[in-house]
Amino acid sequence: MKVVVHVQLREGVLDPQGKAIAGALNTLGFAGVVDARQSKVIALDLEDMDESTARARVDEMCRKLLANTVIETYSVSIEPAG
Amino acid sequence: MKVVVHVQLREGVLDPQGKAIAGALNTLGFAGVVDARQSKVIALDLEDMDESTARARVDEMCRKLLANTVIETYSVSIEPAG
């Protein structure tokens, strides 16, 4: 089964990558870029299990490895089988 | 206006970050992780413009800076105003 985890910096946390992107876009001549924020997506392929088990397990993965919950938030979406 | 760009490695391109994540999850005792792929999301805040202009401009940003189209694909979604 496919599970998609989206990890992003909390609002208010400085995002140097995003700032670099916005700066580079302006340097390249793209006017009108007010701000950019970068975040990451982790697509997991798990062995089949029921959805509530998967959700609990992925939540634990996020807290233990995938996200730094001090500065990041995460959201989990489980893609329906088939 | 908010525009979200999702940049991911093409299928078949080796993803060392994803492999490291899958390995680390297994090491931490999470059984059943078959594979993991990491990708990135860039959320842009642009000055308001009409949607087709925004789409063309962001497409050009992707080709020039945000994605390496040799090994990556990208998708653009424009969030409705308001």
Backbone of each chain as nested JSON, in Angstrom:
{
  "chains": [
    {"id": "A", "residues": [
      {"number": 1, "name": "MET", "atoms": {"N": [0.828, -1.195, 0.0], "CA": [0.0, 0.0, 0.0], "C": [0.868, 1.253, 0.0]}},
      {"number": 2, "name": "LYS", "atoms": {"N": [0.302, 2.29, -0.586], "CA": [1.068, 3.521, -0.729], "C": [0.627, 4.537, 0.328]}},
      {"number": 3, "name": "VAL", "atoms": {"N": [1.595, 5.105, 0.991], "CA": [1.32, 6.134, 1.989], "C": [2.189, 7.347, 1.665]}},
      {"number": 4, "name": "VAL", "atoms": {"N": [1.583, 8.5, 1.67], "CA": [2.331, 9.719, 1.351], "C": [2.4, 10.601, 2.59]}},
      {"number": 5, "name": "VAL", "atoms": {"N": [3.617, 10.951, 2.969], "CA": [3.838, 11.802, 4.139], "C": [4.384, 13.144, 3.648]}},
      {"number": 6, "name": "HIS", "atoms": {"N": [3.741, 14.195, 4.071], "CA": [4.197, 15.54, 3.702], "C": [4.736, 16.216, 4.95]}},
      {"number": 7, "name": "VAL", "atoms": {"N": [6.013, 16.553, 4.921], "CA": [6.674, 17.169, 6.078], "C": [7.038, 18.603, 5.723]}},
      {"number": 8, "name": "GLN", "atoms": {"N": [6.55, 19.536, 6.509], "CA": [6.879, 20.922, 6.21], "C": [7.258, 21.684, 7.473]}},
      {"number": 9, "name": "LEU", "atoms": {"N": [8.043, 22.72, 7.285], "CA": [8.429, 23.555, 8.415], "C": [7.201, 24.242, 8.988]}},
      {"number": 10, "name": "ARG", "atoms": {"N": [7.181, 24.375, 10.294], "CA": [6.099, 25.143, 10.92], "C": [6.149, 26.581, 10.431]}},
      {"number": 11, "name": "GLU", "atoms": {"N": [4.973, 27.187, 10.423], "CA": [4.938, 28.613, 10.071], "C": [5.767, 29.391, 11.081]}},
      {"number": 12, "name": "GLY", "atoms": {"N": [6.525, 30.327, 10.571], "CA": [7.35, 31.134, 11.457], "C": [8.772, 30.63, 11.564]}},
      {"number": 13, "name": "VAL", "atoms": {"N": [8.985, 29.365, 11.207], "CA": [10.354, 28.847, 11.217], "C": [11.029, 29.286, 9.92]}},
      {"number": 14, "name": "LEU", "atoms": {"N": [12.216, 29.846, 10.049], "CA": [12.937, 30.342, 8.886], "C": [13.242, 29.194, 7.925]}},
      {"number": 15, "name": "ASP", "atoms": {"N": [13.031, 29.446, 6.638], "CA": [13.263, 28.42, 5.622], "C": [14.338, 28.93, 4.652]}},
      {"number": 16, "name": "PRO", "atoms": {"N": [15.613, 28.638, 4.944], "CA": [16.684, 29.178, 4.105], "C": [16.616, 28.667, 2.66]}},
      {"number": 17, "name": "GLN", "atoms": {"N": [16.206, 27.408, 2.488], "CA": [16.085, 26.875, 1.122], "C": [15.047, 27.649, 0.331]}},
      {"number": 18, "name": "GLY", "atoms": {"N": [13.923, 27.901, 0.993], "CA": [12.872, 28.661, 0.33], "C": [13.333, 30.062, -0.028]}},
      {"number": 19, "name": "LYS", "atoms": {"N": [14.033, 30.688, 0.912], "CA": [14.543, 32.042, 0.649], "C": [15.517, 32.028, -0.529]}},
      {"number": 20, "name": "ALA", "atoms": {"N": [16.368, 30.997, -0.575], "CA": [17.33, 30.897, -1.681], "C": [16.596, 30.735, -3.013]}},
      {"number": 21, "name": "ILE", "atoms": {"N": [15.529, 29.948, -3.002], "CA": [14.747, 29.752, -4.23], "C": [14.125, 31.071, -4.67]}},
      {"number": 22, "name": "ALA", "atoms": {"N": [13.508, 31.783, -3.73], "CA": [12.871, 33.05, -4.078], "C": [13.913, 34.037, -4.611]}},
      {"number": 23, "name": "GLY", "atoms": {"N": [15.069, 34.067, -3.953], "CA": [16.125, 34.965, -4.415], "C": [16.62, 34.594, -5.804]}},
      {"number": 24, "name": "ALA", "atoms": {"N": [16.801, 33.311, -6.044], "CA": [17.301, 32.868, -7.345], "C": [16.279, 33.163, -8.434]}},
      {"number": 25, "name": "LEU", "atoms": {"N": [15.001, 32.98, -8.138], "CA": [13.974, 33.282, -9.138], "C": [13.989, 34.763, -9.489]}},
      {"number": 26, "name": "ASN", "atoms": {"N": [14.119, 35.6, -8.484], "CA": [14.193, 37.038, -8.765], "C": [15.43, 37.365, -9.595]}},
      {"number": 27, "name": "THR", "atoms": {"N": [16.563, 36.742, -9.237], "CA": [17.795, 36.982, -9.995], "C": [17.637, 36.558, -11.45]}},
      {"number": 28, "name": "LEU", "atoms": {"N": [16.896, 35.494, -11.677], "CA": [16.677, 35.007, -13.047], "C": [15.676, 35.878, -13.808]}},
      {"number": 29, "name": "GLY", "atoms": {"N": [15.115, 36.857, -13.127], "CA": [14.225, 37.774, -13.841], "C": [12.749, 37.488, -13.661]}},
      {"number": 30, "name": "PHE", "atoms": {"N": [12.406, 36.546, -12.783], "CA": [10.992, 36.28, -12.526], "C": [10.486, 37.271, -11.488]}},
      {"number": 31, "name": "ALA", "atoms": {"N": [9.836, 38.291, -11.953], "CA": [9.302, 39.283, -11.021], "C": [8.048, 38.715, -10.36]}},
      {"number": 32, "name": "GLY", "atoms": {"N": [7.701, 39.283, -9.233], "CA": [6.426, 38.922, -8.618], "C": [6.464, 37.707, -7.712]}},
      {"number": 33, "name": "VAL", "atoms": {"N": [7.678, 37.214, -7.401], "CA": [7.765, 36.102, -6.447], "C": [7.88, 36.704, -5.056]}},
      {"number": 34, "name": "VAL", "atoms": {"N": [6.826, 36.578, -4.293], "CA": [6.806, 37.194, -2.969], "C": [7.55, 36.323, -1.957]}},
      {"number": 35, "name": "ASP", "atoms": {"N": [7.31, 35.031, -2.047], "CA": [7.911, 34.134, -1.067], "C": [7.923, 32.722, -1.628]}},
      {"number": 36, "name": "ALA", "atoms": {"N": [8.818, 31.897, -1.098], "CA": [8.843, 30.483, -1.467], "C": [9.163, 29.678, -0.218]}},
      {"number": 37, "name": "ARG", "atoms": {"N": [8.515, 28.548, -0.082], "CA": [8.793, 27.653, 1.053], "C": [8.988, 26.256, 0.477]}},
      {"number": 38, "name": "GLN", "atoms": {"N": [10.033, 25.599, 0.945], "CA": [10.245, 24.238, 0.46], "C": [9.861, 23.226, 1.526]}},
      {"number": 39, "name": "SER", "atoms": {"N": [9.284, 22.157, 1.102], "CA": [8.945, 21.081, 2.032], "C": [9.211, 19.756, 1.337]}},
      {"number": 40, "name": "LYS", "atoms": {"N": [9.033, 18.673, 2.07], "CA": [9.365, 17.398, 1.44], "C": [8.222, 16.409, 1.554]}},
      {"number": 41, "name": "VAL", "atoms": {"N": [8.219, 15.504, 0.602], "CA": [7.199, 14.465, 0.552], "C": [7.922, 13.128, 0.553]}},
      {"number": 42, "name": "ILE", "atoms": {"N": [7.477, 12.246, 1.409], "CA": [8.053, 10.906, 1.441], "C": [6.948, 9.921, 1.075]}},
      {"number": 43, "name": "ALA", "atoms": {"N": [7.149, 9.249, -0.032], "CA": [6.164, 8.256, -0.481], "C": [6.643, 6.89, -0.03]}},
      {"number": 44, "name": "LEU", "atoms": {"N": [5.86, 6.263, 0.822], "CA": [6.235, 4.957, 1.363], "C": [5.434, 3.871, 0.687]}},
      {"number": 45, "name": "ASP", "atoms": {"N": [6.106, 2.786, 0.404], "CA": [5.419, 1.602, -0.092], "C": [5.485, 0.572, 1.035]}},
      {"number": 46, "name": "LEU", "atoms": {"N": [4.326, 0.315, 1.636], "CA": [4.278, -0.604, 2.781], "C": [3.595, -1.906, 2.378]}},
      {"number": 47, "name": "GLU", "atoms": {"N": [3.954, -2.952, 3.087], "CA": [3.197, -4.193, 2.912], "C": [1.748, -3.934, 3.311]}},
      {"number": 48, "name": "ASP", "atoms": {"N": [0.838, -4.651, 2.691], "CA": [-0.578, -4.389, 2.953], "C": [-0.935, -4.655, 4.411]}},
      {"number": 49, "name": "MET", "atoms": {"N": [-1.689, -3.733, 4.981], "CA": [-2.184, -3.883, 6.347], "C": [-3.443, -3.046, 6.431]}},
      {"number": 50, "name": "ASP", "atoms": {"N": [-4.208, -3.191, 7.51], "CA": [-5.429, -2.387, 7.507], "C": [-5.083, -0.924, 7.772]}},
      {"number": 51, "name": "GLU", "atoms": {"N": [-6.002, -0.061, 7.354], "CA": [-5.662, 1.349, 7.263], "C": [-5.344, 1.971, 8.616]}},
      {"number": 52, "name": "SER", "atoms": {"N": [-6.074, 1.54, 9.652], "CA": [-5.82, 2.169, 10.952], "C": [-4.456, 1.745, 11.491]}},
      {"number": 53, "name": "THR", "atoms": {"N": [-4.062, 0.496, 11.236], "CA": [-2.72, 0.059, 11.642], "C": [-1.668, 0.865, 10.908]}},
      {"number": 54, "name": "ALA", "atoms": {"N": [-1.873, 1.016, 9.601], "CA": [-0.908, 1.762, 8.8], "C": [-0.788, 3.187, 9.31]}},
      {"number": 55, "name": "ARG", "atoms": {"N": [-1.934, 3.797, 9.609], "CA": [-1.908, 5.188, 10.048], "C": [-1.137, 5.328, 11.361]}},
      {"number": 56, "name": "ALA", "atoms": {"N": [-1.381, 4.403, 12.28], "CA": [-0.68, 4.458, 13.563], "C": [0.817, 4.25, 13.366]}},
      {"number": 57, "name": "ARG", "atoms": {"N": [1.158, 3.301, 12.484], "CA": [2.573, 3.009, 12.298], "C": [3.306, 4.17, 11.637]}},
      {"number": 58, "name": "VAL", "atoms": {"N": [2.668, 4.747, 10.626], "CA": [3.323, 5.858, 9.918], "C": [3.429, 7.08, 10.835]}},
      {"number": 59, "name": "ASP", "atoms": {"N": [2.429, 7.26, 11.679], "CA": [2.498, 8.351, 12.642], "C": [3.72, 8.179, 13.547]}},
      {"number": 60, "name": "GLU", "atoms": {"N": [3.96, 6.941, 13.965], "CA": [5.132, 6.679, 14.8], "C": [6.427, 6.913, 14.006]}},
      {"number": 61, "name": "MET", "atoms": {"N": [6.434, 6.489, 12.74], "CA": [7.62, 6.734, 11.895], "C": [7.926, 8.222, 11.805]}},
      {"number": 62, "name": "CYS", "atoms": {"N": [6.857, 9.011, 11.67], "CA": [7.058, 10.455, 11.554], "C": [7.671, 11.005, 12.818]}},
      {"number": 63, "name": "ARG", "atoms": {"N": [7.128, 10.571, 13.954], "CA": [7.624, 11.131, 15.209], "C": [9.048, 10.668, 15.507]}},
      {"number": 64, "name": "LYS", "atoms": {"N": [9.381, 9.445, 15.055], "CA": [10.709, 8.919, 15.379], "C": [11.777, 9.269, 14.361]}},
      {"number": 65, "name": "LEU", "atoms": {"N": [11.392, 9.444, 13.114], "CA": [12.428, 9.625, 12.086], "C": [12.117, 10.696, 11.052]}},
      {"number": 66, "name": "LEU", "atoms": {"N": [10.912, 10.678, 10.519], "CA": [10.69, 11.444, 9.285], "C": [10.55, 12.948, 9.516]}},
      {"number": 67, "name": "ALA", "atoms": {"N": [10.036, 13.313, 10.674], "CA": [9.842, 14.74, 10.928], "C": [10.508, 15.128, 12.244]}},
      {"number": 68, "name": "ASN", "atoms": {"N": [10.999, 16.318, 12.296], "CA": [11.47, 16.91, 13.541], "C": [10.321, 17.776, 14.052]}},
      {"number": 69, "name": "THR", "atoms": {"N": [9.551, 17.211, 14.975], "CA": [8.296, 17.876, 15.337], "C": [8.491, 19.177, 16.115]}},
      {"number": 70, "name": "VAL", "atoms": {"N": [9.724, 19.459, 16.496], "CA": [9.974, 20.753, 17.132], "C": [9.765, 21.878, 16.115]}},
      {"number": 71, "name": "ILE", "atoms": {"N": [10.244, 21.64, 14.904], "CA": [10.182, 22.706, 13.891], "C": [9.335, 22.32, 12.685]}},
      {"number": 72, "name": "GLU", "atoms": {"N": [8.874, 21.071, 12.639], "CA": [8.145, 20.621, 11.449], "C": [6.788, 20.033, 11.822]}},
      {"number": 73, "name": "THR", "atoms": {"N": [5.868, 20.129, 10.883], "CA": [4.598, 19.412, 11.027], "C": [4.524, 18.391, 9.898]}},
      {"number": 74, "name": "TYR", "atoms": {"N": [3.664, 17.417, 10.06], "CA": [3.524, 16.422, 8.995], "C": [2.061, 16.053, 8.814]}},
      {"number": 75, "name": "SER", "atoms": {"N": [1.763, 15.618, 7.609], "CA": [0.43, 15.086, 7.352], "C": [0.594, 13.781, 6.589]}},
      {"number": 76, "name": "VAL", "atoms": {"N": [-0.304, 12.867, 6.859], "CA": [-0.213, 11.517, 6.29], "C": [-1.455, 11.264, 5.46]}},
      {"number": 77, "name": "SER", "atoms": {"N": [-1.264, 10.827, 4.235], "CA": [-2.433, 10.405, 3.464], "C": [-2.19, 9.005, 2.914]}},
      {"number": 78, "name": "ILE", "atoms": {"N": [-3.186, 8.179, 3.118], "CA": [-3.085, 6.777, 2.71], "C": [-3.878, 6.597, 1.437]}},
      {"number": 79, "name": "GLU", "atoms": {"N": [-3.202, 6.117, 0.419], "CA": [-3.893, 5.957, -0.864], "C": [-4.678, 4.651, -0.857]}},
      {"number": 80, "name": "PRO", "atoms": {"N": [-5.923, 4.728, -1.297], "CA": [-6.75, 3.518, -1.288], "C": [-6.131, 2.42, -2.14]}},
      {"number": 81, "name": "ALA", "atoms": {"N": [-6.24, 1.212, -1.68], "CA": [-5.659, 0.07, -2.4], "C": [-6.375, -0.11, -3.733]}},
      {"number": 82, "name": "GLY", "atoms": {"N": [-5.648, -0.749, -4.646], "CA": [-6.233, -1.079, -5.956], "C": [-6.012, -0.002, -6.847]}}
    ]},
    {"id": "B", "residues": [
      {"number": 1, "name": "MET", "atoms": {"N": [-1.05, 35.073, -4.936], "CA": [-1.657, 33.773, -5.222], "C": [-0.667, 32.657, -4.891]}},
      {"number": 2, "name": "LYS", "atoms": {"N": [-1.236, 31.541, -4.496], "CA": [-0.396, 30.427, -4.056], "C": [-0.28, 29.385, -5.179]}},
      {"number": 3, "name": "VAL", "atoms": {"N": [0.934, 28.985, -5.425], "CA": [1.18, 27.954, -6.435], "C": [2.037, 26.877, -5.786]}},
      {"number": 4, "name": "VAL", "atoms": {"N": [1.658, 25.634, -5.972], "CA": [2.415, 24.537, -5.38], "C": [3.048, 23.71, -6.495]}},
      {"number": 5, "name": "VAL", "atoms": {"N": [4.36, 23.551, -6.405], "CA": [5.103, 22.776, -7.4], "C": [5.626, 21.52, -6.708]}},
      {"number": 6, "name": "HIS", "atoms": {"N": [5.348, 20.393, -7.295], "CA": [5.836, 19.125, -6.752], "C": [6.879, 18.566, -7.713]}},
      {"number": 7, "name": "VAL", "atoms": {"N": [8.1, 18.416, -7.211], "CA": [9.207, 17.941, -8.055], "C": [9.617, 16.568, -7.568]}},
      {"number": 8, "name": "GLN", "atoms": {"N": [9.592, 15.588, -8.447], "CA": [9.996, 14.261, -8.006], "C": [10.909, 13.604, -9.034]}},
      {"number": 9, "name": "LEU", "atoms": {"N": [11.717, 12.692, -8.552], "CA": [12.598, 11.95, -9.446], "C": [11.768, 11.101, -10.4]}},
      {"number": 10, "name": "ARG", "atoms": {"N": [12.222, 10.988, -11.635], "CA": [11.544, 10.1, -12.569], "C": [11.625, 8.66, -12.074]}},
      {"number": 11, "name": "GLU", "atoms": {"N": [10.642, 7.902, -12.442], "CA": [10.687, 6.473, -12.096], "C": [11.937, 5.861, -12.704]}},
      {"number": 12, "name": "GLY", "atoms": {"N": [12.595, 5.022, -11.944], "CA": [13.778, 4.368, -12.462], "C": [15.06, 5.085, -12.077]}},
      {"number": 13, "name": "VAL", "atoms": {"N": [14.945, 6.349, -11.699], "CA": [16.136, 7.074, -11.24], "C": [16.368, 6.71, -9.778]}},
      {"number": 14, "name": "LEU", "atoms": {"N": [17.598, 6.341, -9.485], "CA": [17.928, 5.925, -8.119], "C": [17.701, 7.077, -7.137]}},
      {"number": 15, "name": "ASP", "atoms": {"N": [17.089, 6.76, -6.009], "CA": [16.784, 7.779, -5.0], "C": [17.513, 7.418, -3.703]}},
      {"number": 16, "name": "PRO", "atoms": {"N": [18.749, 7.893, -3.542], "CA": [19.521, 7.5, -2.355], "C": [18.88, 7.962, -1.043]}},
      {"number": 17, "name": "GLN", "atoms": {"N": [18.253, 9.136, -1.064], "CA": [17.588, 9.606, 0.161], "C": [16.458, 8.655, 0.548]}},
      {"number": 18, "name": "GLY", "atoms": {"N": [15.697, 8.264, -0.443], "CA": [14.601, 7.332, -0.183], "C": [15.106, 6.007, 0.345]}},
      {"number": 19, "name": "LYS", "atoms": {"N": [16.182, 5.524, -0.273], "CA": [16.765, 4.25, 0.191], "C": [17.25, 4.377, 1.629]}},
      {"number": 20, "name": "ALA", "atoms": {"N": [17.849, 5.525, 1.958], "CA": [18.339, 5.731, 3.324], "C": [17.178, 5.735, 4.309]}},
      {"number": 21, "name": "ILE", "atoms": {"N": [16.065, 6.366, 3.903], "CA": [14.889, 6.405, 4.774], "C": [14.351, 4.994, 4.996]}},
      {"number": 22, "name": "ALA", "atoms": {"N": [14.225, 4.236, 3.915], "CA": [13.7, 2.871, 4.05], "C": [14.619, 2.041, 4.945]}},
      {"number": 23, "name": "GLY", "atoms": {"N": [15.935, 2.199, 4.756], "CA": [16.885, 1.45, 5.576], "C": [16.795, 1.845, 7.037]}},
      {"number": 24, "name": "ALA", "atoms": {"N": [16.682, 3.144, 7.285], "CA": [16.615, 3.626, 8.667], "C": [15.338, 3.143, 9.348]}},
      {"number": 25, "name": "LEU", "atoms": {"N": [14.23, 3.138, 8.594], "CA": [12.96, 2.672, 9.181], "C": [13.079, 1.195, 9.547]}},
      {"number": 26, "name": "ASN", "atoms": {"N": [13.697, 0.418, 8.67], "CA": [13.875, -1.003, 8.995], "C": [14.771, -1.168, 10.214]}},
      {"number": 27, "name": "THR", "atoms": {"N": [15.837, -0.379, 10.282], "CA": [16.749, -0.454, 11.423], "C": [16.033, -0.094, 12.72]}},
      {"number": 28, "name": "LEU", "atoms": {"N": [15.095, 0.846, 12.63], "CA": [14.345, 1.247, 13.825], "C": [13.276, 0.223, 14.204]}},
      {"number": 29, "name": "GLY", "atoms": {"N": [13.13, -0.82, 13.409], "CA": [12.198, -1.88, 13.773], "C": [10.852, -1.796, 13.078]}},
      {"number": 30, "name": "PHE", "atoms": {"N": [10.721, -0.897, 12.123], "CA": [9.459, -0.836, 11.376], "C": [9.515, -1.863, 10.248]}},
      {"number": 31, "name": "ALA", "atoms": {"N": [8.898, -2.995, 10.474], "CA": [8.889, -4.023, 9.433], "C": [7.871, -3.625, 8.364]}},
      {"number": 32, "name": "GLY", "atoms": {"N": [8.038, -4.193, 7.199], "CA": [7.019, -4.011, 6.17], "C": [7.181, -2.775, 5.326]}},
      {"number": 33, "name": "VAL", "atoms": {"N": [8.342, -2.103, 5.433], "CA": [8.591, -0.967, 4.547], "C": [9.287, -1.504, 3.295]}},
      {"number": 34, "name": "VAL", "atoms": {"N": [8.566, -1.523, 2.204], "CA": [9.103, -2.1, 0.971], "C": [10.006, -1.098, 0.27]}},
      {"number": 35, "name": "ASP", "atoms": {"N": [9.574, 0.151, 0.243], "CA": [10.349, 1.154, -0.488], "C": [9.939, 2.541, 0.003]}},
      {"number": 36, "name": "ALA", "atoms": {"N": [10.828, 3.501, -0.2], "CA": [10.503, 4.889, 0.116], "C": [11.13, 5.758, -0.963]}},
      {"number": 37, "name": "ARG", "atoms": {"N": [10.415, 6.799, -1.351], "CA": [10.948, 7.753, -2.333], "C": [10.711, 9.147, -1.764]}},
      {"number": 38, "name": "GLN", "atoms": {"N": [11.736, 9.961, -1.834], "CA": [11.569, 11.323, -1.338], "C": [11.442, 12.296, -2.508]}},
      {"number": 39, "name": "SER", "atoms": {"N": [10.598, 13.256, -2.35], "CA": [10.458, 14.293, -3.371], "C": [10.261, 15.621, -2.657]}},
      {"number": 40, "name": "LYS", "atoms": {"N": [10.189, 16.689, -3.422], "CA": [10.091, 17.984, -2.755], "C": [8.927, 18.798, -3.295]}},
      {"number": 41, "name": "VAL", "atoms": {"N": [8.466, 19.662, -2.437], "CA": [7.354, 20.544, -2.773], "C": [7.823, 21.971, -2.56]}},
      {"number": 42, "name": "ILE", "atoms": {"N": [7.598, 22.797, -3.538], "CA": [7.936, 24.216, -3.405], "C": [6.637, 25.008, -3.477]}},
      {"number": 43, "name": "ALA", "atoms": {"N": [6.321, 25.671, -2.391], "CA": [5.108, 26.493, -2.346], "C": [5.508, 27.929, -2.639]}},
      {"number": 44, "name": "LEU", "atoms": {"N": [4.989, 28.46, -3.728], "CA": [5.329, 29.817, -4.137], "C": [4.186, 30.752, -3.821]}},
      {"number": 45, "name": "ASP", "atoms": {"N": [4.541, 31.911, -3.347], "CA": [3.555, 32.973, -3.161], "C": [3.859, 34.027, -4.227]}},
      {"number": 46, "name": "LEU", "atoms": {"N": [2.983, 34.144, -5.203], "CA": [3.204, 35.076, -6.31], "C": [2.244, 36.247, -6.204]}},
      {"number": 47, "name": "GLU", "atoms": {"N": [2.663, 37.346, -6.778], "CA": [1.719, 38.457, -6.922], "C": [0.555, 37.997, -7.8]}},
      {"number": 48, "name": "ASP", "atoms": {"N": [-0.599, 38.557, -7.562], "CA": [-1.775, 38.101, -8.309], "C": [-1.622, 38.351, -9.81]}},
      {"number": 49, "name": "MET", "atoms": {"N": [-1.984, 37.334, -10.576], "CA": [-1.982, 37.457, -12.045], "C": [-3.004, 36.441, -12.531]}},
      {"number": 50, "name": "ASP", "atoms": {"N": [-3.347, 36.491, -13.815], "CA": [-4.366, 35.52, -14.212], "C": [-3.745, 34.131, -14.295]}},
      {"number": 51, "name": "GLU", "atoms": {"N": [-4.613, 33.132, -14.205], "CA": [-4.127, 31.783, -13.974], "C": [-3.267, 31.256, -15.125]}},
      {"number": 52, "name": "SER", "atoms": {"N": [-3.611, 31.589, -16.349], "CA": [-2.828, 31.048, -17.461], "C": [-1.434, 31.682, -17.496]}},
      {"number": 53, "name": "THR", "atoms": {"N": [-1.35, 32.958, -17.151], "CA": [-0.031, 33.609, -17.067], "C": [0.8, 32.944, -15.979]}},
      {"number": 54, "name": "ALA", "atoms": {"N": [0.166, 32.735, -14.829], "CA": [0.878, 32.119, -13.715], "C": [1.375, 30.733, -14.105]}},
      {"number": 55, "name": "ARG", "atoms": {"N": [0.518, 29.976, -14.776], "CA": [0.905, 28.604, -15.137], "C": [2.109, 28.629, -16.087]}},
      {"number": 56, "name": "ALA", "atoms": {"N": [2.069, 29.527, -17.064], "CA": [3.183, 29.609, -18.022], "C": [4.468, 30.03, -17.318]}},
      {"number": 57, "name": "ARG", "atoms": {"N": [4.319, 30.992, -16.401], "CA": [5.512, 31.487, -15.731], "C": [6.121, 30.438, -14.818]}},
      {"number": 58, "name": "VAL", "atoms": {"N": [5.261, 29.732, -14.076], "CA": [5.785, 28.722, -13.154], "C": [6.383, 27.555, -13.936]}},
      {"number": 59, "name": "ASP", "atoms": {"N": [5.791, 27.252, -15.084], "CA": [6.357, 26.207, -15.93], "C": [7.786, 26.587, -16.336]}},
      {"number": 60, "name": "GLU", "atoms": {"N": [7.963, 27.838, -16.68], "CA": [9.306, 28.286, -17.056], "C": [10.257, 28.244, -15.852]}},
      {"number": 61, "name": "MET", "atoms": {"N": [9.745, 28.627, -14.669], "CA": [10.575, 28.541, -13.451], "C": [11.045, 27.111, -13.224]}},
      {"number": 62, "name": "CYS", "atoms": {"N": [10.141, 26.174, -13.449], "CA": [10.495, 24.771, -13.224], "C": [11.594, 24.344, -14.179]}},
      {"number": 63, "name": "ARG", "atoms": {"N": [11.426, 24.734, -15.445], "CA": [12.412, 24.287, -16.424], "C": [13.756, 24.957, -16.215]}},
      {"number": 64, "name": "LYS", "atoms": {"N": [13.737, 26.193, -15.714], "CA": [15.001, 26.922, -15.566], "C": [15.682, 26.714, -14.222]}},
      {"number": 65, "name": "LEU", "atoms": {"N": [14.891, 26.459, -13.18], "CA": [15.52, 26.402, -11.853], "C": [15.026, 25.27, -10.959]}},
      {"number": 66, "name": "LEU", "atoms": {"N": [13.717, 25.106, -10.9], "CA": [13.196, 24.28, -9.802], "C": [13.371, 22.779, -10.023]}},
      {"number": 67, "name": "ALA", "atoms": {"N": [13.368, 22.361, -11.267], "CA": [13.487, 20.925, -11.542], "C": [14.616, 20.682, -12.53]}},
      {"number": 68, "name": "ASN", "atoms": {"N": [15.269, 19.561, -12.358], "CA": [16.223, 19.097, -13.362], "C": [15.465, 18.092, -14.22]}},
      {"number": 69, "name": "THR", "atoms": {"N": [15.009, 18.551, -15.374], "CA": [14.061, 17.712, -16.132], "C": [14.715, 16.483, -16.758]}},
      {"number": 70, "name": "VAL", "atoms": {"N": [16.033, 16.398, -16.675], "CA": [16.682, 15.167, -17.144], "C": [16.299, 14.005, -16.223]}},
      {"number": 71, "name": "ILE", "atoms": {"N": [16.28, 14.276, -14.933], "CA": [16.029, 13.193, -13.98], "C": [14.757, 13.408, -13.161]}},
      {"number": 72, "name": "GLU", "atoms": {"N": [14.132, 14.57, -13.31], "CA": [12.97, 14.868, -12.465], "C": [11.756, 15.258, -13.308]}},
      {"number": 73, "name": "THR", "atoms": {"N": [10.604, 15.015, -12.764], "CA": [9.372, 15.538, -13.357], "C": [8.746, 16.508, -12.352]}},
      {"number": 74, "name": "TYR", "atoms": {"N": [7.867, 17.345, -12.844], "CA": [7.22, 18.28, -11.923], "C": [5.745, 18.412, -12.275]}},
      {"number": 75, "name": "SER", "atoms": {"N": [4.984, 18.783, -11.273], "CA": [3.58, 19.102, -11.52], "C": [3.267, 20.398, -10.788]}},
      {"number": 76, "name": "VAL", "atoms": {"N": [2.4, 21.177, -11.376], "CA": [2.085, 22.504, -10.851], "C": [0.61, 22.547, -10.511]}},
      {"number": 77, "name": "SER", "atoms": {"N": [0.286, 22.989, -9.311], "CA": [-1.129, 23.21, -9.02], "C": [-1.303, 24.617, -8.467]}},
      {"number": 78, "name": "ILE", "atoms": {"N": [-2.272, 25.289, -9.027], "CA": [-2.523, 26.678, -8.663], "C": [-3.737, 26.703, -7.748]}},
      {"number": 79, "name": "GLU", "atoms": {"N": [-3.536, 27.269, -6.565], "CA": [-4.658, 27.296, -5.618], "C": [-5.573, 28.458, -5.944]}},
      {"number": 80, "name": "PRO", "atoms": {"N": [-6.861, 28.219, -5.988], "CA": [-7.788, 29.283, -6.326], "C": [-7.671, 30.449, -5.349]}},
      {"number": 81, "name": "ALA", "atoms": {"N": [-7.806, 31.633, -5.868], "CA": [-7.693, 32.817, -5.022], "C": [-8.843, 32.869, -4.027]}},
      {"number": 82, "name": "GLY", "atoms": {"N": [-8.603, 33.592, -2.948], "CA": [-9.659, 33.822, -1.975], "C": [-9.642, 32.805, -0.948]}}
    ]}
  ]
}
